[in-house]
Amino acid sequence: MANIPFNALVAMIAILSFLGVATVIQVVMVKSNPSKDFTELRQRITSWWWIIGLLFIFLGIGTNAAIVFFAFISYLALKEFLSIVSTRQVDRSVVFWAYLCIPLQYYWVSIGWYGLFIIFIPVYMFLFIPMRMVMKGETEGFIKAAGILHWAVMLTVFSVSHIAYLLVLPEKNVSAGGIGLVLYLLFMTQFNDVNQYLWGKSIGKRKIIPKVSPNKTWEGFIGGVVTITLVAGFIAPYLTPLNHLQGFVAGLIISVSGFVGDVVISSVKRDLNIKDCGQLLPGHGGILDRMDSLIYTAPLFFHYIYYLYY
């Protein structure tokens, strides 16, 4: 196992403890209300145990193992995205190149080649994919097909790979390291989802985008933003190189962009007339259903940190 920095280890123990408490509460609720169906809640908590367990195992093994883990997540996300959208039969071989960019992108991460990491997909893959499509000689549906593949690779590979790159940044907080950055981003993003949901359920009245996500309200959004901004600012110095003030800004970035990522994927699902992007995670849906907020928070948080300290 890798030598996990002390603050990161404490954070991991705290997250497992929080999940343990949630499990106990779920068991008590089931016993107290035997007539009520808690299947979805049980499935969600069980899925979280698997998700967090696998994440912590790979983080514990070492940086390269964690990078491979996130590369696999990108693969699953890309596969899921391409399974719910329509692609042209003629572009089957082009899709191969979309998958091939995953090991290449994460290789740039593993060697810390920031220059190629940051332009490989937005520039080179952006230019290469339509060139490869043109060679098929089929023009009908060309723009839509190119847009789908570009967007799929940007969302599922480029955005997600920013989480992995946090692991190879030079340590500015030796008590937390790169693992601390990853835990901070992941926890704040998921905590933001939960808080916006709870605030919305408690006091939500005015809907923000009813046609996209009817359950999203201004009260839920603002309550979540305020809560995450304060919490993120408080714990930032323990897991990141950020001071408290910079942590407040990080919390604001994560809470707002997390909301945007959520409703963007909701728009995709409504356009396709589906409830979930997949069934891989019982109680959660698919990988994209769980990664929707991270698709936005990961690159924005990464570049905020990178700008300030690297």
PyMOL commands that set and color helices and strands:
alter all, ss='L'
color gray80, all
select helices_A, chain A and resi 6-32+39-61+63-84+89-110+114-134+142-168+177-203+218-239+244-272+287-291+294-309
alter helices_A, ss='H'
color red, helices_A
deselect
rebuild
show_as cartoon
